[in-house]
Amino acid sequence: MSSIADNLGSVTRRIQKATLQAGREPGSVNLLAVSKTRPARDLREAVTAGQLAFGENYVQEALEKMSELSDLTQIDWHFIGPIQSNKTRQIASAFSWVHSVDRLKVARRLSEQREAGLPPLNICLQVNINNEESKSGCQPDDLPELIRETSQLPGLALRGLMAIPDPGQSESELRESFRKVANLLKELRRDFPEAGPLDTLSMGMSGDLEMAIAEGATWVRIGTAVFGERPQKS
């Protein structure tokens, strides 16, 4: 069985190869290790191997890991799951990135609840690129208004977009979905220069990271290829 360090090396090589093939700058794509449901010891092993950015979906689980790993002050915590309004205070206090902001109410609460002594909370707006009823994210047509309002909120740094395309698509359809997200970001950068750098595209997972990188991903969210398959729920 491969170790987490071995897996990280393999994924890093995949990212580097895909970045080179896409004609992009080396180091322009970041690896976010998706650590939801994984025990703190797995994250500690990954940190030992050089991985510092971790993505969590569940607030209470993440807070418990943060407490257990409090000696590892270099960890960069990203929240990537659906956001419940009653969890925004904990998210605003504990994380440095939130990839899944999909409505103004949540953005306002994160802004209001970000402690003054902390650096701005980096946020991405999640877009439901394939209009899936079961998936979070705002509709593409709603992005301009959301970005207009969100970019004015204190305590937040609006960085870009996040998307989880429908995995049931064909390879060509999936690639087109990634391309649509990238084009949306280009349009927003053009239309809202005052909104900030808008330099982030959070998209791509273990099975499709190469396609996502080819279309401009700057963060790829990788769980299985780093930590292995999750145990089946009983």
C-alpha positions in Angstrom: 0.0 0.0 0.0 1.4 3.4 -1.0 2.0 5.9 1.8 0.5 9.3 1.9 3.9 10.8 1.1 4.2 8.5 -2.0 0.7 9.6 -3.1 1.5 13.3 -2.6 4.6 12.8 -4.8 2.6 11.1 -7.5 -0.1 13.8 -7.5 2.5 16.6 -7.5 4.1 15.0 -10.6 0.8 14.9 -12.3 0.1 18.5 -11.5 3.6 19.5 -12.7 3.2 17.6 -16.0 -0.3 18.9 -16.7 0.9 22.5 -16.0 3.8 22.1 -18.4 1.6 20.6 -21.1 -0.8 23.5 -20.8 2.0 25.9 -21.3 1.6 27.5 -17.9 4.1 28.8 -15.4 5.6 26.1 -13.1 4.1 26.5 -9.7 0.9 28.2 -10.9 -1.3 25.4 -9.7 -1.7 24.6 -6.0 -2.7 21.3 -4.4 -5.5 21.3 -1.9 -5.5 18.0 -0.1 -9.2 17.2 0.7 -9.1 15.8 4.2 -12.7 15.5 5.1 -13.4 12.2 7.1 -9.7 11.6 7.4 -8.2 11.3 10.9 -5.8 14.0 12.1 -2.9 11.5 12.0 -3.3 11.3 8.2 -3.0 15.1 8.0 0.1 15.0 10.2 1.7 12.5 7.9 0.9 14.7 4.9 2.4 17.8 6.6 5.6 15.8 7.3 5.7 15.1 3.6 5.4 18.9 2.8 1.6 19.4 2.2 0.3 22.4 4.1 -3.1 23.2 2.5 -6.1 21.1 3.5 -9.8 21.3 2.5 -12.5 20.4 5.0 -16.3 20.1 4.4 -17.6 19.7 7.9 -17.1 22.5 10.5 -17.2 20.4 13.7 -14.9 17.7 12.3 -12.5 20.4 11.1 -12.4 22.2 14.4 -11.6 18.9 16.2 -8.7 18.3 13.8 -7.5 21.9 14.3 -7.4 21.4 18.0 -5.5 18.1 17.7 -3.0 19.6 15.2 -2.6 22.9 17.0 1.1 22.4 17.1 1.3 22.5 13.3 0.8 26.3 13.0 1.8 26.3 9.3 -1.3 24.5 8.2 -3.5 26.5 5.8 -7.2 25.6 6.4 -9.7 25.8 3.5 -13.4 25.3 3.9 -14.9 23.7 0.8 -18.3 22.4 1.8 -21.9 23.8 1.7 -22.2 26.6 4.3 -25.0 26.7 6.9 -25.8 30.2 8.1 -25.4 29.0 11.8 -21.8 27.9 11.1 -20.5 31.1 9.5 -19.0 32.5 12.8 -16.8 29.3 13.3 -15.8 29.3 9.6 -14.9 33.0 9.7 -12.7 32.5 12.8 -10.9 29.3 12.0 -10.3 29.2 8.2 -8.1 31.3 5.9 -10.0 30.3 2.7 -13.6 29.6 1.9 -14.2 28.2 -1.6 -18.0 27.7 -1.3 -19.7 31.1 -0.9 -22.9 30.9 -3.0 -25.1 33.7 -1.7 -24.9 37.2 -0.3 -26.3 36.3 3.1 -23.4 34.0 3.8 -20.8 36.5 2.5 -22.2 39.2 4.7 -22.1 37.0 7.8 -18.5 35.9 7.1 -17.6 39.6 6.7 -19.3 40.6 9.9 -17.9 37.7 11.9 -14.3 37.8 10.7 -12.3 39.0 13.7 -10.6 42.4 13.2 -7.1 41.1 14.1 -7.1 38.4 11.4 -6.1 39.0 7.7 -8.9 39.2 5.2 -10.7 35.9 4.6 -10.0 34.6 1.1 -13.2 33.6 -0.6 -14.3 32.0 -3.9 -17.8 32.2 -5.2 -19.2 28.7 -6.0 -21.0 28.5 -9.4 -23.4 25.7 -10.3 -22.0 25.4 -13.8 -24.2 22.5 -14.9 -27.4 23.7 -13.1 -27.6 20.6 -10.9 -30.5 20.7 -8.5 -28.6 18.6 -5.9 -25.5 20.8 -5.9 -24.8 24.1 -4.2 -23.6 27.2 -6.1 -25.1 30.3 -7.6 -26.3 30.4 -11.2 -23.9 31.9 -13.7 -26.3 34.7 -14.5 -26.4 35.7 -10.8 -22.6 36.1 -10.5 -22.3 39.7 -11.6 -24.7 40.9 -8.8 -23.1 38.6 -6.2 -19.6 39.8 -7.1 -20.7 43.5 -7.1 -22.1 43.2 -3.6 -19.5 40.8 -2.1 -16.5 42.8 -3.3 -17.5 45.7 -1.2 -17.7 43.7 2.1 -14.9 44.4 4.6 -12.8 41.5 6.0 -13.1 39.5 2.8 -10.7 39.1 -0.1 -12.6 38.0 -3.2 -10.3 35.7 -5.1 -12.3 34.0 -7.8 -14.6 31.1 -8.6 -15.1 27.5 -7.5 -17.0 24.8 -9.4 -17.8 21.1 -9.2 -18.9 20.1 -12.7 -21.3 17.1 -13.1 -19.0 14.0 -13.0 -21.5 12.1 -15.1 -20.6 14.1 -18.2 -18.5 12.8 -21.1 -14.9 13.9 -21.2 -15.6 16.5 -23.8 -18.6 17.9 -21.8 -16.5 18.0 -18.7 -13.7 19.9 -20.4 -16.3 22.3 -21.8 -17.7 22.8 -18.2 -14.2 23.7 -16.9 -13.8 26.1 -19.9 -17.1 27.8 -19.1 -16.0 28.5 -15.5 -12.7 29.9 -16.8 -14.5 32.1 -19.3 -16.8 33.4 -16.5 -13.8 34.4 -14.4 -12.3 36.2 -17.4 -15.6 38.1 -17.9 -15.8 39.0 -14.3 -12.2 40.2 -14.2 -12.9 42.4 -17.2 -16.3 43.8 -15.9 -15.3 44.3 -12.3 -11.7 45.5 -12.1 -12.4 47.0 -8.7 -13.3 43.6 -7.2 -9.8 42.5 -6.6 -7.3 40.2 -8.3 -9.8 37.5 -9.2 -6.8 35.2 -9.7 -8.3 31.9 -8.5 -10.0 29.0 -10.2 -10.8 26.2 -7.7 -11.7 23.2 -9.9 -10.6 19.7 -10.7 -10.3 16.6 -8.5 -8.5 13.3 -8.5 -9.9 12.0 -11.8 -9.9 15.1 -13.9 -7.2 17.4 -12.6 -5.4 17.4 -15.9 -8.4 18.7 -17.8 -9.0 21.4 -15.1 -5.4 22.5 -15.3 -5.5 22.7 -19.1 -8.5 25.1 -18.7 -6.9 27.3 -16.0 -7.4 25.8 -12.6 -5.2 27.4 -9.9 -6.3 25.1 -7.0 -7.1 21.4 -7.6 -8.9 19.7 -4.8 -7.5 16.2 -4.4 -8.7 13.6 -1.8 -8.7 10.1 -3.0 -5.4 10.3 -4.9 -3.7 11.6 -1.8 -5.3 9.7 1.1 -6.7 6.6 -0.7 -10.3 5.5 -1.0 -12.6 6.4 1.8 -14.1 3.5 3.9 -17.6 2.6 2.8 -20.3 3.8 5.2 -22.0 1.0 7.0 
